[in-house]
Amino acid sequence: MAVAYETELGDQNQVFASRGSNVTLPCRLHRQHGMSFGSVGMRIKWTKLSADESLEEDVLVSMGFHKKSYDSFQGRVHLQEADDDDASLVLSDVSLDDVGKFRCEVIDGIDDVIHEVTLEVQGVVFPYSPRLGRYNLNFHDAEQACLDQDSVVASFDQLYEAWRSGMDWCNAGWLNDGSVQYPITKPRGPCGGANARAGLRNYGQREKSKSHYDVFCFTSGLKGRLYWLVQPDKLTFTEAVQACQDDGAEIANVSQMYVAWKLNGYDRCDSGWLADGSVRYPISRPRMNCSPTEAAVRFVGFPDKKQKLFGVYCFKGQQ
C-alpha cells in the first residue's frame, strides 16, 4: 500500500537571506503512516527552477542514507533532518545565483508530493547600459554586463519591488526571464503616455540574440566599504585604478556604488571613476548643484579615459 505525503509550510513559501549567509528552505512531511527517511524506496529531491520555470537544475537527491548534491551546490547543501518529518534544505554561502524558486519533491512509490519555496536576497536593482550607449545589449551581452558588475540580471519580482519602492526609469531593459520591461512611477509622454497608469511597462518576450536593449541588474551587499579616495589632483582612469591599489583597495564597480547609496545611504557630490570606465556619484540627500530633485546615483558618462578631470571611488573588502 502506497503512503501519501504532503509538505506543510503554511505561509512560509518565501525565505529571505543575505548574501554570503546560510539559510534553511523549509519542507516538512505530513506522514499518514510511520516511516522515516531511511525507508526503502523513499526519495527526497530538491531542484531549482529556471527564471521562466521551463528547466530544473538538480540541487540534492536523498534516498535513505545515500545523498548527492550537484554542480554549484556541491558542498553547500544538506538536509536538515531535525526529525523524521523534516526534509528542509540547508544552503550555505548564499550567492546571487541562488535567488529564485526551489522545488522540494517527496516520492514514495506512486505518490509524488511537491512544494515550492522562493529564496530572496536583500539587494538593489539598477539599470545598466554599456559604453556603446543605450539599447546595445542582446540578452547574452546583458547577462555578461551584469556579471562584470558583480551582479545578475534582475527578475520580474525584483524589478516590481524596486518600482514599489519608487524606481522610475524610462529605458527598457532585459529581465532574467527574457522579457523586456521598465518601471514608471510618474507617467509622462515619452514613457508610455501621460495618461497611462504607473507600473511596469512590458514589451514582452524578445528574441535573445537579435533584440537589443539595456538591462536591469540585481546585486546585494558585500562585506567591505565604498569610499571616496582623497587625492590632491584629478586622475586619469589608469591613475585612478593605481591610486586605489596603492591604498590597499580596488576601484569600485557600479553595483558597489548602488549598494552603498541605496542600502547604506552613502552621499558624495564628487564625480569619480568606476571600474567600467564610467563616472558617477551617489546622492542620498538631494540638493542644488548635486541632484536637486531626487536621490539617485548620478551618471556623468563614459569620458575619455585619458582625461584628468575626475577623482575615484574605491572599494576595500573586509579581511
N, C-alpha and C positions, 0 to 999 in steps of 0.2 A: 504494500500500500504506500503510495507516494505521500509525502508530507508537504503541506503548503506553508510557505513562509511569507512574511511581509516585513518591509522595513518600516520602522517607526521613527519619524523625525519631527512630526508636527510642523511648526513654522521654521524649523532650522534648515531650510533649503538654501540658505546663503550664509557664507562664512567669510569674515574679513580678517586679513592678516597684513603685516608689514613686511616689506622686502627684507630678505635675509633671516626672517624668523621661522619658527616651527609652528605648524598648525595641524589641527585634527579635523578631518572631514567626517561627520557623523554618519553612521549607518548601523542601525540596530535591528535585530531579527525578532519577529514575533513567532515563536515556535508552538505549534499545536501539540507536538509530541516531543518527548525528551530526546534530544540529540545534541551533539557538540560538534565543534569544527573538525574534530578528528574523525568523524563518522565517515564510513566508506561511501564514496560517491558524491559527497557534498563538496561543492565548489564555490569559492568566492572570487569574483573577478571585478577589478577596478579598471576603468578605461577613462580617457579624456577625449571629449568631443572637439572636433574642429570648429572654427567660428561659424560656419554655415551648417554644422551638425551633420555633414554628409560623410565624414570619416571618423573612425575611432582609433585612438592611439592606446596600445596596451600600457598599463601602469603597473599592475601587480595581479598575479593569479595565485590562489592558495587552494590546495586540496589536502586536507589533513595537515600533516607535518611538512609537506612539500610546498615551498613558496618560492616564487620567482618574480623579480622586478625587471623592468625593461628600459633600455636606452637612457635618456637623460634622468630617469627616475631611479636608476640603479644606485644603491647605497643611500638613497634619500627617503625611501618609503618602507613602512612596515604596518602590519595590522596591530591595532591597539590591544584587542583581546582582553579587555578588563574583566569580562565574564563570558559565559558561553553564548550570550546573545549579542556580543559586541563584534561587529565587522568594520568598525571605523578605521579610516586610513590616517596614519600619522605621516605628515610630509615635512621634511626639514629643509632649511635653507631656501625658503620660498623665493622664486625668481619671477620676473615679469612674464616669462613664457608660461608659467604655471596658471596664470589667470584664465578663468573660463569654467566650463561645465564639466564635472566629473560624474561618472555613472558607476553605481555600486550594483552589481548583479549577483544574486544568490541563486544557485542552481542545485536542485536535488531531484534526480530522475526527470520526470516530465514537468516538474514545477520550476518556474523561472520568474522570480520577482525582481523588479528593477526600481531603484530610486536614484534621483539625480540631485546633485548639490553643486552650487556655483561658488567658486573661490574668487573673491575680490581683494585687490591690494589697494591701499590708500595711495593716491598719487595725483598726477596733474596731466591734463590733456593740453597739448599745444599744437598750433598749426605750423607747418614747415614747408618751405619751398627752397629750392637749391639756388646756387649762384646763377644758373641759367635764367632764373626768373619764374614767373607764375605759369602754372599748368605745363610743366615739363617732365612729370614723372608718370611712367606707367606703374602698374601695381607692384611689379617686382622691384623697380627702382625705388618706389615708395618704401617698401619693406627695408631695403638697404639704407635708405636715407635715415629712417628712424633708428635702425641698428647702429649707424655711425654716431648717433647722438645718445647712445646708451638707453634706448627706448624701444618700444614695439608699436606697430600700427594699432591705433585705438579701436575699441569695439563700439557698437551702437550704444550699448548701455553706458559706457564711459563718456561718450560724447553727449548723450542725453543728460547725464548727471552734471556735466560741465555746463550745458545750456541752462539747466535748472539753477545753477549757481551764478548765472549771469553772463556766460560766454556768448559773445556776438561777433561773428566773423563772416564776411561776405565772399570769401573764396571757397569754392567747393574742393573737398579733399577725400581721398580714399579712406575707407574703414576696412577692418580686417576680414569682413565677410564679402569683400569685393564690391560693395556698394559705394556710391559717391554722394556725400551729403554736406550740409553746412548749417551752423546754428545761428538763428536770428532772434534776438530779444527785442530789437527796435525795428519793426518793419519799415521799409523805405523802398523807393522806386527801383534802384539798381539791384536790389537783393530780394527779388520775388514779388515786388509790388508793395506800395504803401498801404494798400487795403487788405493785404494778406495777414493772416494771424501769425503771431510769434510762434516759433517752433523750429524743428529741424526740416530744412529743405532737402528733399530726397530726389536725386537723379536716377535712383535705382541701380541695378547691377550693370556694370560696364565691362567691356572686353579688356581683360587684364593686360594684354600685351600691346594693344593698339591705342587704347584710350589714355589720355594724359591729363592729369590734374595735380593739385597739391596733395598733401597728406596730413591727417591728424595723428600725431604720435601720443603715446602714453608712457609716462615714466613715474618712478617712485623714488622716495628719498634714499640717499646713500649716506653711509657714515663718514662724515667729513664736513668741511665748510667751504663755501664760496666766499671770496673776498676780493676787494679792490686792492691792487698792489700799488702802493705809494711809490712813485718814481719822480725824479727831478725833471725828466724830459719826456716828450711824446715818443712813441715807439713805432717802428715798422712791425709787420706781422712776425717776421723771423726774430726780431729783437724781443717781441712780446713773449714768444714761446720760450726763449732762452731765459728771460727775466724770471718767469715762473719756476723754471727748473733750478735756477740759481737760488731761489727762495725755498727749495725743498718741496715744490708743488708741481702742478701741471696746469697748462692753460685750460680754463673751464670750457665745457661744452654747453650747447643750448639748453639741454634738458636740466643740467645742474643749475643754470640761472633760473629757469622756470620753477624748479623745486624751491630754491632759496626765496624767490619772490612770493610764490603762492602759499607755501606751507610755513615759511619762517618770517614772512613779512619784510624781506630784505629790500632796502631802498637806497638807491645811489644815483645821483643826477650827473653821472660822468659816462661818456661813451667809451666802451672798451672792446678790444679784440676778443673773440671767442675762437674755439678750435677749428670751426668750419670756415674761418676767414671772414665771418660776418662781424659787424659791430652793433652792439645793443647796450641797453641799460635798463635796470629794473626800477619801477616807481610804484610804491605801495601807498604813498601819500601824495595825491595829485596836487600840483601847484604850478604857478606861472613859470614859464621857461623850461619846464621839465616834461610834464604831462598834465596840462591844465584841466582836462575834463574827466579823466578816468585813470584808475590804477591799471598798469599794464607793463609788459616788457616791451620797451620801445625799440623798433628796428630802424637802424640808420642805413644799412645796406651792406653790400659786399664791395668795399672800396679796393683800389689798387693796393696790393699787399706791401708795396714799397713806400707807400705814403707814411710819413712820420707825423700823423695827426691825432693819434689816439693812445689811451692807456690800455690796461689789460686787466681782465678778471681771471683770477687763479682759483684752483680747487686743490685743497690739501686733505687727503683722506686720513682717517684715524688709524693710528698704528696699533 
